[in-house]
Amino acid sequence: MTPRIEDYALIGDLQTAALVGRNGSVDWLCLPRFDSGACFAALLGDEDNGHWRIAPQGTDSTDTCTRRAYVEDSLVLETFWETRTGTVKVIDFMPQRDKAPDVMRIVEGVSGSVDMSSVLRLRFDFGSVVPWMRRSHGHRVAVAGPDSVWLRSEPPVKTWGQQMSTCSSFTVAEGESVAFVLTWHPSHSPRPKLIDPHKSLKHTLADWAKWSARCTYHGKYREAVLRSLITLKALTYAPTGGIVAALTTSLPEEIGGVRNWDYRFCWLRDSTLTLAAMVSAGYVREAAAWRDWLLRAVAGDPADLQIMYGLSGERRLPETELTWLSGYENSAPVRTGNAAVRQLQLDVYGEVIDSLRLAREAGLDDKPHAWNLQLSLLGFLESTWREPDEGLWEVRGPRRHFVHSKVMAWVAADRAVRTLEENPDLPGDADRWRAMRDAVHAEVCDKGYDPVRNTFTQYYGSRELDASTLLIVRTGFLPAGDPRVTGTVEAVRSELAHDGLIRRYSTAGGSVDGLPGGEGAFLACSFWLVDALWRTGRTDEAEELFERLLELRNDVGLLAEEYDPAAGRQLGNYPQAFSHVGLVNSAVDLAREDLAG
């Protein structure tokens, strides 16, 4: 039986990460980067596509641990197994790397004596390549093409090959331990220097304790906020500062459906809200690194601006289907790359400009070219904002005049005007951008608003609603007290509700996205409703919804992209940065004493 998405915990080294199930199995790991091929891909297929399970002997993949938790405010996972002969603890972590990524699994005896087993099934290139395994200096070495992985244990344990797997058996008594280290490196390079797993554990815990101590949020939701911030840090590619939208590809938005996308890239749409979350919690260095990644990624011709980029700003992200993988709970196809990279989404221009203004307001050092880049983006947007686009949700149907895209065009012009008013020495024509701002505002209020139902709609001329219109009040497009804002909040809350949570939009027949099937409630949108309720003075309702959302986190505080209230389970790629960003921003709002607007 396939574990539920929320059965997985996260470990990582700030360049890649792994998912560890409650059954003791690592079922997802891409090496050496988030966007590399997976050497463990059982998550999207079965055990034959690669996994590594350490658990008491006599248990199988359907048996789960007694309990698990992260060690304090870290990304070090402790999993406890209580058996009839004793209790054992497995410590899983990935130390911040020097040159090579390591996965470390330390098995410690807590009480009594427990017989343990380890089954390692390496399958490179998303489960499609079986490596050649050999022994070398007491270690197991797997090689196939460009990939090489070394497995060692301290102390050495009995190991043998079976059914294209590397199996081990050993016994740990109270006070004893066995440490396994899995190390990847390019197959043409020599083996990296061996690292002491016990020293690495101490260093890793110290690194996370030092990082977590920098959190400046001390509201009533500190535990949830800090865990979300740790998750965002874990999704950061440290060499460039880019933040992936999620660790995984192709986890379905509907079990058995086709809405399965690769999220192992960096989206511009996340930039403003991510920066706000980091800055509000005191992580200015991380905000600066994300801002710098943003500036590098979007440099060039404004007409070539993409909605997403690779970890280092790569632009080509071709979409491919991996036909040998059956998909999570048979939800096919499994995709790598993302064809949405070619879409026109006009809102990203506003998000980039808004992000850079927020960075300036937060006191981040200005980059000399940043303002000229914004002027260039504005110049392009001025001539294109009246065009239809694919919109925030990357629909694969026809282009339309999406209201959110137009609102973000207004944001771009508004932030430019405000920047020039506050910095008169900067080059730029404030009157020009003011005229654009007024034109966008007038058109949206005329064509994107339904006066009969008192709500903004999904796109011009539509009766459909869209949760992105909840952001109208956050952007400042209209004040919180405007009846059109409160009307929109009520309409979205009523018509897009899914057992009290919020869907992005309706996926009923003839849906705007051009795809069959449906999806769960989008968690970020539910956090946007929290924000909108708070901004319109309904603080008790905002807090009630926020606390319900907190209850949807799994036992180690993680959220996927969506939630299915009927089945009571998480859906979509996991863990999802946008969901955790929403949690942090909502918690910060709720901690404020004075209402905005």
C-alpha positions in Angstrom: 0.0 0.0 0.0 1.4 3.4 -1.0 2.0 5.7 2.0 0.0 8.9 2.1 1.8 12.0 1.1 1.7 13.3 4.7 3.3 10.1 5.9 6.6 11.5 4.7 9.1 13.7 6.6 11.8 15.9 5.1 15.6 15.9 5.5 18.0 17.9 3.4 21.4 19.6 3.0 20.3 22.9 1.3 21.1 21.6 -2.2 18.8 18.6 -2.3 16.5 16.7 0.1 14.9 13.4 0.7 11.5 12.1 1.9 11.5 9.5 4.7 8.3 7.6 5.3 6.8 6.5 8.6 7.7 3.0 7.6 11.4 3.9 7.7 11.8 4.0 3.9 13.5 6.8 2.0 11.3 6.9 -1.1 12.4 10.1 -2.8 15.9 11.6 -3.3 17.3 13.4 -6.3 21.1 13.7 -6.5 23.1 15.9 -6.5 20.5 18.7 -6.8 16.8 19.2 -6.3 16.2 19.0 -10.1 18.5 16.0 -10.8 17.3 12.5 -11.6 16.1 10.6 -8.6 18.0 7.6 -7.2 15.0 6.7 -5.0 11.7 7.1 -6.9 9.5 4.6 -5.1 7.2 7.6 -4.3 6.2 7.7 -8.0 6.2 4.0 -8.7 7.1 1.1 -6.4 10.1 -0.3 -4.5 11.7 -1.5 -7.7 12.1 2.2 -8.7 14.4 2.7 -5.8 14.2 3.1 -2.0 16.1 2.6 1.2 14.3 1.1 4.2 15.8 0.6 7.7 13.4 -1.0 10.2 13.1 -3.8 12.7 13.3 -7.3 11.2 10.0 -8.9 10.6 8.2 -5.6 9.6 7.2 -4.8 6.0 6.5 -1.6 4.1 2.9 -1.4 5.6 4.2 -1.3 9.2 4.9 2.1 10.6 7.0 3.5 13.4 5.7 4.1 16.9 6.4 7.9 16.8 8.8 10.4 15.2 9.7 14.0 15.5 12.4 16.5 14.6 15.1 17.2 17.1 14.1 20.6 18.5 14.3 23.3 15.8 16.3 21.3 13.3 15.9 19.1 10.2 17.3 16.1 12.0 14.6 13.4 12.2 14.2 10.8 15.0 12.0 7.8 14.4 11.2 5.4 17.2 10.2 1.8 16.9 8.9 -0.1 20.0 9.1 -3.9 19.6 8.5 -6.8 22.0 12.2 -7.1 22.6 13.1 -3.4 23.0 13.0 0.1 21.5 15.3 1.5 18.8 15.7 5.0 17.4 16.7 5.8 13.8 18.2 9.3 13.3 18.0 10.6 9.7 19.7 13.7 8.4 21.8 15.2 5.6 24.7 17.4 6.8 25.4 20.6 4.9 27.8 19.4 2.3 31.4 20.2 1.7 31.8 18.7 -1.8 29.5 15.7 -1.9 25.9 15.0 -0.6 25.6 12.5 2.2 22.5 10.8 3.7 23.2 9.6 7.2 21.1 7.1 9.1 22.2 6.3 12.7 20.4 3.4 14.4 20.6 3.6 18.2 19.4 1.1 20.8 17.2 2.8 23.4 16.2 -0.2 25.5 16.4 -4.0 25.3 17.8 -5.4 22.1 16.3 -5.1 18.5 17.2 -7.0 15.4 17.3 -4.6 12.5 17.4 -4.8 8.7 18.4 -2.4 5.9 17.4 -2.9 2.3 19.0 -0.4 -0.2 17.7 -0.5 -3.7 19.4 2.2 -5.9 17.9 3.0 -9.2 19.3 6.0 -11.0 17.5 8.3 -13.5 14.1 8.2 -11.8 14.1 4.4 -11.2 15.1 3.4 -14.7 18.8 2.5 -14.4 20.1 -0.4 -12.3 23.7 0.3 -11.2 26.5 -2.1 -11.1 27.3 -2.9 -7.4 30.7 -4.0 -6.1 32.8 -4.1 -3.0 35.7 -1.7 -2.4 37.7 -1.4 0.9 34.8 -2.8 2.9 32.3 -0.4 1.2 29.5 -1.1 -1.3 29.9 1.0 -4.5 27.2 1.5 -7.1 28.1 2.9 -10.5 26.0 3.6 -13.6 26.8 6.3 -16.2 27.6 9.6 -14.5 26.5 8.5 -11.0 28.4 6.8 -8.3 27.1 6.0 -4.7 29.1 4.6 -1.8 27.5 2.9 1.2 29.4 2.2 4.4 28.5 1.4 8.0 30.2 2.1 11.3 30.8 -0.5 12.7 30.7 -2.8 9.6 27.6 -5.0 9.5 26.7 -8.2 7.6 25.8 -7.2 4.0 24.8 -9.2 0.9 23.2 -8.7 -2.5 19.7 -10.0 -3.1 17.2 -9.2 -5.9 19.2 -6.3 -7.2 19.4 -4.8 -3.7 22.0 -4.4 -0.9 20.7 -6.0 2.3 22.1 -5.7 5.8 21.2 -7.3 9.2 22.4 -6.3 12.6 21.4 -6.1 16.2 21.5 -3.0 18.4 21.2 -3.2 22.2 20.7 -0.3 24.7 23.5 2.2 24.3 24.8 0.7 21.0 24.6 2.3 17.6 25.2 1.5 13.9 25.7 4.4 11.5 25.1 4.1 7.7 26.4 6.8 5.3 25.3 7.0 1.7 27.5 9.3 -0.4 27.1 10.4 -4.0 29.7 11.7 -6.4 30.3 11.9 -10.1 31.5 8.5 -11.3 34.6 10.0 -13.0 35.8 11.5 -9.8 37.6 9.9 -6.9 35.6 8.9 -3.8 35.1 12.0 -1.5 36.7 12.1 1.9 35.0 10.0 4.5 32.9 12.0 7.1 32.3 10.9 10.7 28.6 10.5 11.0 28.5 11.2 14.8 30.5 14.4 14.5 28.3 15.4 11.5 25.2 14.9 13.7 26.6 17.3 16.3 27.5 19.9 13.7 24.2 19.6 11.9 22.2 20.1 15.1 24.5 23.1 16.0 24.0 24.6 12.6 20.2 24.4 12.8 20.1 25.7 16.4 22.2 28.7 15.4 19.9 29.4 12.3 16.7 28.9 14.2 17.8 31.3 17.0 17.7 34.1 14.4 13.9 33.9 14.1 12.4 37.2 15.4 8.8 36.0 15.4 7.6 35.4 19.0 3.8 35.3 18.6 1.5 32.5 19.8 2.2 30.4 16.7 6.0 30.4 16.9 6.3 26.6 16.7 4.4 26.4 13.5 6.1 29.5 12.0 9.6 28.3 12.8 8.9 24.9 11.4 7.6 26.5 8.2 10.7 28.7 8.0 12.9 25.7 8.4 11.0 24.0 5.6 11.6 27.0 3.4 15.3 27.0 4.2 15.4 23.3 3.4 13.9 24.1 -0.1 16.6 26.7 -0.7 19.4 25.9 -3.1 22.2 27.4 -1.1 24.7 28.1 -3.9 22.4 30.5 -5.7 19.7 31.4 -3.1 16.9 30.1 -5.3 13.9 28.4 -3.6 12.2 25.5 -5.3 8.4 25.5 -5.2 8.4 21.9 -3.8 10.7 19.0 -3.4 8.8 16.7 -5.7 7.4 16.2 -9.2 4.0 14.8 -10.2 2.4 14.2 -6.9 -1.3 14.5 -8.0 -3.8 17.2 -7.3 -6.4 14.5 -7.7 -5.7 10.8 -6.9 -5.7 9.0 -10.3 -5.9 12.3 -12.2 -3.5 13.9 -14.7 -2.8 17.2 -12.9 0.7 16.2 -12.1 3.5 18.7 -12.5 7.2 19.2 -11.8 7.6 21.8 -9.1 11.4 21.4 -8.6 12.0 24.9 -10.0 11.8 28.5 -8.8 8.7 30.5 -9.6 8.7 34.3 -9.9 5.1 34.4 -8.6 6.3 33.3 -5.2 8.8 36.2 -4.9 6.9 38.9 -3.1 5.1 36.7 -0.6 8.3 34.7 0.1 10.4 37.9 0.7 7.7 39.2 3.0 7.7 36.0 5.0 11.5 36.0 5.4 11.8 39.7 6.2 9.0 39.6 8.8 10.7 36.7 10.6 14.2 38.3 10.7 15.8 36.2 7.9 17.2 39.2 6.0 20.2 37.3 4.6 18.0 34.7 3.1 15.7 37.4 1.6 18.8 39.1 0.1 19.9 35.8 -1.5 16.5 35.2 -3.0 16.4 38.9 -4.2 19.8 38.4 -5.8 18.7 35.1 -7.5 15.7 37.0 -8.8 17.8 39.8 -10.3 20.1 37.3 -12.1 17.3 35.2 -13.4 15.2 38.0 -14.9 18.2 39.9 -16.4 17.9 40.3 -20.2 15.2 41.3 -22.6 11.9 42.0 -20.7 10.0 40.3 -23.5 11.8 37.1 -22.6 10.8 37.1 -18.9 9.8 33.7 -17.8 7.4 32.6 -15.0 9.9 30.2 -13.6 13.6 29.3 -13.9 16.0 26.6 -12.8 17.9 26.6 -9.5 20.7 28.7 -11.1 18.5 30.6 -13.4 18.3 28.1 -16.2 15.7 28.9 -18.8 15.1 25.7 -20.7 13.0 23.3 -18.7 11.6 20.9 -21.3 8.6 18.8 -20.2 8.9 15.1 -20.6 6.8 12.1 -19.5 8.5 9.2 -17.6 6.5 6.3 -19.0 8.2 3.6 -16.9 6.8 5.2 -13.6 3.2 4.3 -12.8 2.7 7.5 -10.8 1.7 8.1 -7.2 -1.2 5.8 -6.5 -1.4 5.2 -10.3 -1.7 9.0 -11.0 -0.1 9.2 -14.4 1.7 10.7 -16.2 4.8 11.4 -14.3 6.5 14.5 -15.7 9.9 16.2 -15.5 10.4 19.8 -16.7 7.4 22.1 -17.0 5.9 23.3 -20.3 4.3 26.3 -18.5 7.7 27.9 -18.7 6.7 29.1 -22.2 3.5 30.8 -21.0 2.8 34.5 -20.9 1.8 35.4 -17.4 1.7 39.2 -17.0 1.4 39.1 -13.3 5.0 38.1 -12.8 6.1 41.6 -13.9 4.2 43.1 -11.0 5.5 40.5 -8.6 9.2 41.1 -9.6 8.8 44.9 -9.2 6.8 44.5 -5.9 9.6 42.2 -4.6 12.3 44.6 -5.4 10.5 47.5 -3.7 9.8 45.3 -0.6 13.5 44.5 -0.5 14.4 48.1 -0.6 11.9 48.9 2.2 13.4 46.0 4.3 16.8 47.7 4.1 18.5 45.3 1.7 21.4 46.9 0.0 20.3 48.3 -3.4 21.9 46.8 -6.5 23.0 49.5 -8.9 21.2 47.9 -11.9 18.0 46.9 -10.1 16.1 50.1 -10.8 17.1 50.2 -14.5 15.9 46.6 -14.7 12.5 47.6 -13.2 12.2 50.5 -15.7 12.8 48.1 -18.5 10.2 45.6 -17.2 7.7 48.5 -16.8 8.3 49.6 -20.4 7.4 46.2 -21.7 4.4 45.8 -19.4 3.1 49.2 -20.5 2.7 48.0 -24.0 1.4 44.5 -23.2 -0.8 44.7 -20.1 -4.0 45.0 -22.2 -3.2 41.5 -23.8 -4.7 38.2 -22.6 -2.5 35.7 -20.9 -2.4 32.3 -19.2 -2.7 33.8 -15.7 -1.4 32.9 -12.3 -2.6 29.3 -12.4 -0.8 28.5 -15.6 -4.0 27.3 -17.4 -3.5 25.1 -20.4 -6.7 26.5 -22.1 -7.0 29.7 -24.2 -5.5 33.0 -23.0 -7.9 35.3 -21.2 -7.9 38.7 -19.6 -7.4 37.4 -16.0 -8.2 39.9 -13.3 -5.3 39.0 -11.1 -2.9 39.6 -14.0 -4.3 43.1 -14.5 -4.2 43.8 -10.8 -0.5 42.9 -10.7 0.1 45.2 -13.7 -1.4 47.9 -11.5 0.9 46.9 -8.7 3.9 47.3 -11.0 3.0 50.8 -12.0 1.9 51.7 -8.4 5.2 50.6 -6.9 7.1 52.5 -9.6 5.2 55.7 -8.8 5.8 55.3 -5.1 9.5 54.6 -5.5 9.9 57.7 -7.6 8.0 59.9 -5.2 10.2 58.7 -2.3 13.4 58.8 -4.3 13.2 61.9 -6.6 16.9 61.4 -7.7 16.1 58.2 -9.5 15.5 58.4 -13.2 12.0 57.7 -14.4 8.7 59.4 -15.4 6.3 59.2 -12.5 3.5 60.8 -14.5 3.8 58.2 -17.1 3.5 55.3 -14.6 0.7 57.1 -12.8 -1.3 57.3 -16.0 -0.7 53.6 -16.6 -1.7 52.8 -13.0 -5.0 54.8 -13.4 -5.8 53.2 -16.7 -5.3 49.7 -15.4 -7.4 50.4 -12.3 -10.3 51.9 -14.2 -10.4 48.9 -16.7 -10.3 46.3 -13.9 -13.1 47.9 -12.0 -15.1 48.2 -15.2 -14.5 44.9 -16.9 -13.4 42.6 -14.0 -16.1 43.4 -11.5 -19.7 42.0 -11.4 -21.8 44.8 -9.9 -24.9 42.5 -9.6 -23.1 39.9 -7.5 -20.7 42.5 -5.9 -17.6 40.6 -6.7 -14.5 40.6 -8.9 -14.5 37.7 -11.3 -11.8 35.4 -12.7 -11.5 37.1 -16.0 -13.2 39.9 -18.0 -16.8 38.9 -18.8 -16.8 35.8 -16.7 -19.2 34.7 -14.0 -16.5 32.4 -12.5 -14.6 33.3 -9.4 -10.9 33.0 -8.6 -9.3 32.9 -5.2 -6.5 35.2 -6.4 -8.9 38.1 -6.1 -8.5 37.7 -2.4 -5.1 39.4 -2.9 -6.7 42.6 -4.1 -6.8 44.0 -0.6 -3.3 42.8 0.2 -1.8 44.6 -2.8 -3.5 47.9 -1.9 -5.5 47.9 -5.2 -8.6 48.8 -3.0 -8.8 49.6 0.7 -10.1 47.0 3.1 -13.3 48.9 3.8 -14.4 49.1 0.1 -17.6 47.1 -0.4 -16.2 45.5 -3.5 -13.5 44.0 -1.4 -15.9 42.6 1.3 -18.2 41.4 -1.5 -15.4 39.5 -3.2 -14.3 37.9 0.1 -17.8 36.7 0.7 -18.4 35.5 -2.8 -15.1 33.5 -2.9 -15.7 32.2 0.6 -19.1 31.0 -0.5 -18.7 29.7 -4.0 -15.2 28.3 -3.9 -15.5 26.7 -0.5 -14.6 23.1 -0.1 -15.7 22.1 3.4 -14.6 25.5 4.7 -11.3 25.5 2.7 -10.8 27.4 -0.6 -10.3 26.0 -4.1 -8.4 28.1 -6.6 -11.3 28.2 -9.0 -14.0 25.9 -10.3 -12.9 22.9 -12.2 -16.4 21.9 -13.3 -17.2 21.0 -16.9 -15.8 23.5 -19.4 -13.2 24.6 -16.8 -10.9 27.5 -17.8 -7.8 25.4 -17.4 -8.5 23.0 -20.2 -7.8 19.9 -18.1 -10.1 17.0 -17.1 -10.8 16.1 -13.5 -10.7 18.2 -10.4 -8.4 19.0 -7.5 -8.4 19.6 -3.7 -8.6 22.8 -1.8 -5.5 24.9 -2.4 -3.8 25.6 0.9 -2.2 28.9 0.0 -5.6 30.3 -1.1 -7.0 29.3 2.3 -4.3 31.3 4.0 -5.1 34.2 1.6 -8.6 34.0 3.0 -7.2 34.3 6.5 -5.4 37.4 5.4 -8.4 38.9 3.8 -10.6 38.2 6.8 -8.1 39.8 9.1 -7.7 42.9 6.8 -11.5 43.4 6.7 -11.7 43.3 10.5 -13.0 39.8 11.0 -10.1 38.7 13.2 -12.0 36.0 15.1 -12.9 34.3 11.9 -9.4 34.7 10.6 -7.9 33.1 13.6 -10.4 30.2 13.6 -9.6 29.4 10.0 -5.9 29.7 10.6 -6.0 27.3 13.5 -7.9 24.8 11.4 -5.2 25.0 8.7 -2.6 24.3 11.3 -4.4 21.1 12.2 -3.9 20.0 8.5 -0.2 19.8 9.0 1.2 16.3 9.4 2.9 15.1 12.6 6.2 16.9 11.8 4.6 20.1 10.7 4.6 19.8 6.9 2.0 20.8 4.3 1.5 19.8 0.6 0.0 22.0 -2.0 -3.6 21.0 -1.5 -5.9 19.1 0.9 -8.9 16.9 0.2 -11.4 17.4 3.0 -13.6 14.5 2.0 -10.7 12.0 2.1 -8.9 13.8 4.9 -5.5 13.8 3.2 -2.9 16.0 1.6 -2.6 16.3 -2.2 -0.1 17.8 -4.6 3.6 18.3 -4.5 5.3 18.2 -1.1 6.4 20.0 1.0 5.0 23.0 -0.8 6.8 26.3 -0.3 3.7 28.4 -1.2 1.7 26.8 1.6 4.4 27.4 4.2 4.9 31.0 3.0 1.1 31.5 3.4 1.3 30.1 7.0 4.1 32.5 8.0 2.5 35.6 6.5 -0.9 34.8 8.1 0.7 34.2 11.5 2.6 37.5 11.2 -0.7 39.3 10.4 -2.5 37.8 13.3 0.2 38.8 15.7 -0.3 42.5 14.8 -2.3 44.6 17.2 -3.6 47.1 14.7 -5.6 46.2 11.6 -4.4 47.3 8.2 -6.5 49.5 6.0 
